[in-house]
Amino acid sequence: MSEAPEELIKLERSAEEERAKLAGLTGDDYDAQWRRWREASAKVQAAVTAHAEASGASRYELEQAVKKAVRHAQEDPAVE
């Protein structure tokens, strides 16, 4: 499996932090936070795609390495 570059790990960590902020929100607050999470997630996806294309790495393997690096480095921030 590909090793995850640090810049991709930082983007994924940021997206996960935005996702975790959804907990307990409702209505307009939830909708606004959901948009922030989706924007952060879209940045991760675009960066993974660009890195895979530039390096010739498997996009799937790269994405899995990034997710594994983030999720195994910390507990799920949405679970308390």
DSSP file (Angstrom, degrees, kcal/mol; ACC not computed):
  #  RESIDUE AA STRUCTURE BP1 BP2  ACC     N-H-->O    O-->H-N    N-H-->O    O-->H-N    TCO  KAPPA ALPHA  PHI   PSI    X-CA   Y-CA   Z-CA
    1    1 A M              0   0    0      0, 0.0    61,-0.1     0, 0.0     2,-0.0   0.000 360.0 360.0 360.0 147.4    0.0    0.0    0.0
    2    2 A S        -     0   0    0     56,-0.2     2,-0.4     1,-0.1    55,-0.0  -0.325 360.0-114.8 -67.8 149.1    1.2    3.5   -0.7
    3    3 A E        -     0   0    0      1,-0.0    63,-0.1    62,-0.0    -1,-0.1  -0.705  32.5-118.5 -84.2 139.5    2.5    5.7    2.1
    4    4 A A        -     0   0    0     -2,-0.4     2,-0.1    61,-0.2    -1,-0.0  -0.660  23.2-126.8 -83.6 123.4    0.3    8.7    2.8
    5    5 A P    >>  -     0   0    0      0, 0.0     4,-1.9     0, 0.0     3,-0.7  -0.383  21.1-119.1 -65.4 146.4    2.0   12.1    2.3
    6    6 A E  H 3> S+     0   0    0      1,-0.2     4,-2.5     2,-0.2     5,-0.2   0.841 111.0  57.7 -57.7 -38.2    1.8   14.4    5.3
    7    7 A E  H 3> S+     0   0    0      1,-0.2     4,-1.7     2,-0.2    -1,-0.2   0.867 108.1  47.3 -64.9 -33.9   -0.1   17.1    3.4
    8    8 A L  H <> S+     0   0    0     -3,-0.7     4,-2.5     2,-0.2    -1,-0.2   0.874 109.9  52.8 -72.0 -37.1   -2.9   14.6    2.5
    9    9 A I  H  X S+     0   0    0     -4,-1.9     4,-2.6     2,-0.2    -2,-0.2   0.913 108.4  50.8 -63.2 -42.3   -3.0   13.4    6.1
   10   10 A K  H  X S+     0   0    0     -4,-2.5     4,-2.1     2,-0.2    -1,-0.2   0.910 110.8  48.6 -62.7 -42.2   -3.5   17.0    7.3
   11   11 A L  H  X S+     0   0    0     -4,-1.7     4,-2.2     2,-0.2    -2,-0.2   0.923 113.1  47.2 -63.9 -43.6   -6.3   17.6    4.9
   12   12 A E  H  X S+     0   0    0     -4,-2.5     4,-2.5     2,-0.2    -2,-0.2   0.901 110.5  52.3 -65.0 -40.8   -8.1   14.3    5.9
   13   13 A R  H  X S+     0   0    0     -4,-2.6     4,-2.1     1,-0.2    -1,-0.2   0.909 109.2  50.4 -61.4 -41.4   -7.6   15.2    9.6
   14   14 A S  H  X S+     0   0    0     -4,-2.1     4,-2.0     2,-0.2    -2,-0.2   0.910 110.1  49.7 -62.3 -43.4   -9.2   18.6    8.9
   15   15 A A  H  X S+     0   0    0     -4,-2.2     4,-2.2    25,-0.2    -2,-0.2   0.903 110.2  50.7 -63.4 -40.8  -12.2   16.9    7.1
   16   16 A E  H  X S+     0   0    0     -4,-2.5     4,-2.4     1,-0.2    -1,-0.2   0.878 108.1  52.6 -65.5 -36.9  -12.6   14.5   10.0
   17   17 A E  H  X S+     0   0    0     -4,-2.1     4,-1.1     2,-0.2    -1,-0.2   0.896 109.6  48.9 -64.9 -39.0  -12.6   17.4   12.5
   18   18 A E  H  < S+     0   0    0     -4,-2.0     4,-0.3     1,-0.2    19,-0.2   0.891 110.7  51.0 -66.6 -38.9  -15.3   19.1   10.5
   19   19 A R  H >< S+     0   0    0     -4,-2.2     3,-1.8     1,-0.2     4,-0.3   0.911 105.9  55.4 -63.0 -42.3  -17.4   15.9   10.4
   20   20 A A  H >< S+     0   0    0     -4,-2.4     3,-1.3     1,-0.3    -1,-0.2   0.803  96.3  65.8 -62.2 -29.1  -17.1   15.5   14.2
   21   21 A K  T 3< S+     0   0    0     -4,-1.1    -1,-0.3     1,-0.3    -2,-0.2   0.606  84.4  75.3 -70.5 -10.5  -18.6   19.0   14.7
   22   22 A L  T X   +     0   0    0     -3,-1.8     3,-2.1    -4,-0.3    -1,-0.3   0.772  68.8 111.4 -69.5 -25.0  -21.9   17.7   13.2
   23   23 A A  T <  S+     0   0    0     -3,-1.3     3,-0.1    -4,-0.3    56,-0.0  -0.266  89.1   3.2 -56.8 125.4  -22.6   15.9   16.5
   24   24 A G  T 3  S+     0   0    0      1,-0.3    -1,-0.3    -2,-0.0     2,-0.2   0.336  99.3 125.1  84.7  -7.2  -25.5   17.4   18.3
   25   25 A L    <   +     0   0    0     -3,-2.1     2,-0.3    -4,-0.1    -1,-0.3  -0.534  33.7 179.1 -85.3 153.2  -26.3   20.0   15.7
   26   26 A T    >>  -     0   0    0     -2,-0.2     4,-1.2    -3,-0.1     3,-1.0  -0.934  43.6  -2.8-141.7 166.4  -29.7   20.4   14.1
   27   27 A G  H 3> S-     0   0    0     -2,-0.3     4,-2.4     1,-0.2     5,-0.2  -0.154 125.1  -5.1  58.8-137.9  -31.5   22.6   11.6
   28   28 A D  H 3> S+     0   0    0      1,-0.2     4,-2.6     2,-0.2    -1,-0.2   0.840 134.6  56.0 -62.1 -35.5  -29.5   25.5   10.0
   29   29 A D  H <> S+     0   0    0     -3,-1.0     4,-2.2     2,-0.2    -1,-0.2   0.921 109.6  46.5 -63.2 -42.6  -26.5   24.9   12.2
   30   30 A Y  H  X S+     0   0    0     -4,-1.2     4,-2.9     2,-0.2    -2,-0.2   0.937 112.3  50.4 -63.0 -46.9  -26.3   21.3   11.0
   31   31 A D  H  X S+     0   0    0     -4,-2.4     4,-2.0     1,-0.2    -2,-0.2   0.907 111.6  47.4 -59.3 -43.6  -26.7   22.3    7.4
   32   32 A A  H  X S+     0   0    0     -4,-2.6     4,-1.8     2,-0.2    -1,-0.2   0.914 114.8  45.6 -65.8 -42.7  -24.0   24.9    7.6
   33   33 A Q  H  X S+     0   0    0     -4,-2.2     4,-2.5     2,-0.2    -2,-0.2   0.876 109.0  56.2 -68.9 -36.6  -21.6   22.5    9.3
   34   34 A W  H  X S+     0   0    0     -4,-2.9     4,-2.7     1,-0.2    -1,-0.2   0.911 106.6  50.5 -60.2 -42.0  -22.4   19.8    6.8
   35   35 A R  H  X S+     0   0    0     -4,-2.0     4,-2.5     2,-0.2    -1,-0.2   0.907 109.6  50.4 -62.7 -41.4  -21.4   22.1    4.0
   36   36 A R  H  X S+     0   0    0     -4,-1.8     4,-2.2     2,-0.2    -2,-0.2   0.908 112.1  47.8 -62.8 -40.8  -18.1   22.9    5.7
   37   37 A W  H  X S+     0   0    0     -4,-2.5     4,-2.6   -19,-0.2    -2,-0.2   0.927 111.8  49.1 -64.9 -44.9  -17.5   19.1    6.1
   38   38 A R  H  X S+     0   0    0     -4,-2.7     4,-2.5     2,-0.2    -2,-0.2   0.886 110.7  50.7 -63.8 -38.8  -18.4   18.4    2.5
   39   39 A E  H  X S+     0   0    0     -4,-2.5     4,-1.8     2,-0.2    -1,-0.2   0.925 112.0  46.9 -63.6 -43.6  -16.1   21.2    1.3
   40   40 A A  H  X S+     0   0    0     -4,-2.2     4,-1.7     1,-0.2   -25,-0.2   0.898 112.8  50.0 -64.4 -40.0  -13.2   19.8    3.4
   41   41 A S  H  X S+     0   0    0     -4,-2.6     4,-2.5     1,-0.2    -2,-0.2   0.889 107.6  53.4 -65.4 -39.8  -13.9   16.3    2.1
   42   42 A A  H  X S+     0   0    0     -4,-2.5     4,-2.4     1,-0.2    -1,-0.2   0.877 106.5  53.1 -63.5 -37.1  -13.9   17.6   -1.5
   43   43 A K  H  X S+     0   0    0     -4,-1.8     4,-2.4     2,-0.2    -1,-0.2   0.898 109.0  49.6 -63.9 -40.6  -10.5   19.1   -1.0
   44   44 A V  H  X S+     0   0    0     -4,-1.7     4,-2.7     2,-0.2     5,-0.2   0.952 111.4  48.4 -62.1 -48.9   -9.2   15.8    0.3
   45   45 A Q  H  X S+     0   0    0     -4,-2.5     4,-2.4     1,-0.2    -2,-0.2   0.910 112.7  47.7 -59.6 -44.3  -10.6   13.9   -2.7
   46   46 A A  H  X S+     0   0    0     -4,-2.4     4,-2.6     1,-0.2    -1,-0.2   0.907 113.2  48.2 -64.2 -41.8   -9.1   16.4   -5.2
   47   47 A A  H  X S+     0   0    0     -4,-2.4     4,-2.6     2,-0.2    -2,-0.2   0.897 111.5  49.5 -67.4 -40.0   -5.7   16.3   -3.5
   48   48 A V  H  X S+     0   0    0     -4,-2.7     4,-2.7     2,-0.2     5,-0.2   0.935 112.6  48.0 -63.3 -45.7   -5.7   12.5   -3.4
   49   49 A T  H  X S+     0   0    0     -4,-2.4     4,-2.5    -5,-0.2    -2,-0.2   0.938 113.3  47.2 -60.1 -47.8   -6.6   12.4   -7.1
   50   50 A A  H  X S+     0   0    0     -4,-2.6     4,-2.4     1,-0.2    -2,-0.2   0.912 113.8  47.4 -61.7 -43.5   -3.9   14.9   -8.0
   51   51 A H  H  X S+     0   0    0     -4,-2.6     4,-2.4     2,-0.2     6,-0.4   0.911 112.2  49.6 -66.2 -41.8   -1.2   13.2   -6.0
   52   52 A A  H  X>S+     0   0    0     -4,-2.7     4,-1.9    -5,-0.2     5,-0.7   0.921 113.1  46.7 -63.1 -43.6   -2.1    9.8   -7.4
   53   53 A E  H  <5S+     0   0    0     -4,-2.5    -2,-0.2    -5,-0.2    -1,-0.2   0.909 115.0  46.3 -64.6 -41.8   -2.0   11.1  -11.0
   54   54 A A  H  <5S+     0   0    0     -4,-2.4    -2,-0.2    -5,-0.2    -1,-0.2   0.848 122.1  35.2 -69.9 -34.3    1.3   12.9  -10.4
   55   55 A S  H  <5S-     0   0    0     -4,-2.4    -1,-0.2    -5,-0.2    -2,-0.2   0.612 102.1-123.3 -97.6 -13.5    3.0   10.0   -8.7
   56   56 A G  T  <5 +     0   0    0     -4,-1.9    -3,-0.2     1,-0.2    -4,-0.1   0.587  62.3 145.2  79.8   9.1    1.5    7.1  -10.6
   57   57 A A      < -     0   0    0     -5,-0.7     2,-0.4    -6,-0.4    -1,-0.2  -0.365  62.9 -91.9 -76.1 158.3    0.2    5.6   -7.4
   58   58 A S     >  -     0   0    0      1,-0.2     4,-2.5    -3,-0.1     5,-0.2  -0.594  30.9-146.7 -67.6 124.2   -3.1    3.8   -7.1
   59   59 A R  H  > S+     0   0    0     -2,-0.4     4,-2.7     1,-0.2     5,-0.2   0.918  97.9  50.1 -61.5 -43.2   -5.7    6.4   -6.1
   60   60 A Y  H  > S+     0   0    0      2,-0.2     4,-2.5     1,-0.2    -1,-0.2   0.941 112.3  46.0 -60.8 -49.1   -7.6    3.8   -4.1
   61   61 A E  H  > S+     0   0    0      1,-0.2     4,-2.2     2,-0.2    -1,-0.2   0.894 113.0  50.7 -63.8 -38.9   -4.5    2.6   -2.2
   62   62 A L  H  X S+     0   0    0     -4,-2.5     4,-2.3     2,-0.2    -1,-0.2   0.939 110.9  48.0 -63.2 -47.0   -3.4    6.2   -1.5
   63   63 A E  H  X S+     0   0    0     -4,-2.7     4,-2.5     1,-0.2    -2,-0.2   0.912 112.1  49.8 -60.9 -42.4   -6.8    7.2   -0.2
   64   64 A Q  H  X S+     0   0    0     -4,-2.5     4,-2.6     1,-0.2    -1,-0.2   0.887 109.6  51.4 -64.5 -38.0   -6.9    4.1    2.0
   65   65 A A  H  X S+     0   0    0     -4,-2.2     4,-2.4     2,-0.2   -61,-0.2   0.896 110.8  48.8 -64.8 -40.0   -3.4    4.9    3.4
   66   66 A V  H  X S+     0   0    0     -4,-2.3     4,-2.1     2,-0.2     5,-0.2   0.947 113.3  46.0 -64.3 -48.7   -4.5    8.5    4.2
   67   67 A K  H  X S+     0   0    0     -4,-2.5     4,-2.9     1,-0.2     5,-0.3   0.910 113.7  49.3 -61.7 -42.8   -7.7    7.3    6.0
   68   68 A K  H  X S+     0   0    0     -4,-2.6     4,-2.3     1,-0.2     5,-0.3   0.919 109.3  52.0 -63.1 -43.7   -5.8    4.6    7.9
   69   69 A A  H  X S+     0   0    0     -4,-2.4     4,-0.7    -5,-0.2    -1,-0.2   0.894 116.4  40.0 -60.8 -40.4   -3.1    7.1    8.9
   70   70 A V  H  X S+     0   0    0     -4,-2.1     4,-0.9     2,-0.2     3,-0.3   0.938 118.7  43.8 -75.2 -47.5   -5.7    9.5   10.3
   71   71 A R  H  < S+     0   0    0     -4,-2.9    -2,-0.2     1,-0.2    -3,-0.2   0.781 116.5  46.1 -74.3 -26.5   -8.1    7.1   11.9
   72   72 A H  H  < S+     0   0    0     -4,-2.3    -1,-0.2    -5,-0.3    -2,-0.2   0.647 106.4  60.4 -88.4 -14.6   -5.4    5.0   13.5
   73   73 A A  H  < S+     0   0    0     -4,-0.7     2,-0.3    -3,-0.3    -2,-0.2   0.711 118.1  13.0 -82.7 -21.1   -3.5    8.0   14.8
   74   74 A Q  S  < S-     0   0    0     -4,-0.9    -1,-0.1    -5,-0.0     2,-0.1  -0.977  84.2 -95.7-150.0 159.5   -6.4    9.2   16.9
   75   75 A E        -     0   0    0     -2,-0.3    -3,-0.1     1,-0.1    -2,-0.0  -0.400  62.1 -80.0 -70.1 156.7   -9.7    8.0   18.2
   76   76 A D    >   -     0   0    0      1,-0.2     3,-1.5    -2,-0.1    -1,-0.1  -0.444  38.7-148.9 -59.5 117.8  -12.8    9.0   16.2
   77   77 A P  T 3  S+     0   0    0      0, 0.0    -1,-0.2     0, 0.0    -2,-0.1   0.634  93.5  62.7 -68.6 -11.8  -13.4   12.6   17.2
   78   78 A A  T 3  S+     0   0    0    -56,-0.0     2,-0.6     2,-0.0    -2,-0.1   0.628  91.2  76.7 -85.4 -13.2  -17.2   12.2   16.7
   79   79 A V    <         0   0    0     -3,-1.5   -59,-0.0     1,-0.1    -1,-0.0  -0.860 360.0 360.0-103.0 124.0  -17.4    9.5   19.4
   80   80 A E              0   0    0     -2,-0.6    -1,-0.1     0, 0.0    -2,-0.0   0.349 360.0 360.0-125.7 360.0  -17.3   10.8   23.0
